[in-house]
Amino acid sequence: MGYYERTGCVGAPSFSIPSAYLKIALNLLISGTKRIKRNYSFSPDTLENLITRKLVAEMHAEQDETEHRIRVDIFPGILSDPDELSELDIRFTWDDYRSNSYLAVEAKRLRGMVATLAGPYVEEGVMDFIGGKYSKGHNYGIMLGYVLSKPIEKAISAVKDALQKRKEKTNETSPFNVDGVVDCPLTYKSVHAQKNDGITEIIILHVFVDLTS
């Protein structure tokens, strides 16, 4: 079945992303964030679509300099108008791409003080994975948090609190915690049952990017 597995077992994901491809995508994503930090500066009010457009351009540049074999798509709403709300922000696919075979990335802004935006991060980001709008039946999805003001630790803590307050709504099966799938100290994960059947679990990787000046 190529790089993914179909199964009739209840509770098993219909699209299982192999760990090797997951790591390639995450490392490319992290490399792209390092490049935008070097090349750009952002204010606390910068919109996420503008950042995402620059990030994808830097990931494409990174691919030109390396041998990453992965396709990175940015959706039309971002390309035509960086302020326009798009659907899925970033999609990774491989050579055997099929209509439901992708790794989704949803990007949201966060702040470390006052209005942290942790609520919208969960309500308008995490919930899209749990509700099956993105990655229905998939075993992984990625939330990308652009932290635009310090302290970054408070922004991450606010996300943890926002998830905790909504744990019943998010069908949480394993709480927000540090993840070691790649060598990045700002990577966390939470596990949830998707609402399409209430059983199939999706691991959401939370990658936080320090874009504070």
Secondary structure, DSSP 8 states (H G I E B T S, - for coil): -TTS----STTS-SB---HHHHHHHHHHHHHHHHHHHHH----TT--HHHHHHHHHHHHHHHHHHS----EEEE-HHHHH-TTS--S-SEEEE-TT--TT--EEEEEEEE-SSSS--HHHHIIIIIHHHHTTSSSTTBSEEEEEEEE-SS-HHHHHHHHHHHHHHTTTTTTEEEEEEE--SSS-TTEEEEEEE-TTTS--EEEEEEEEEE---
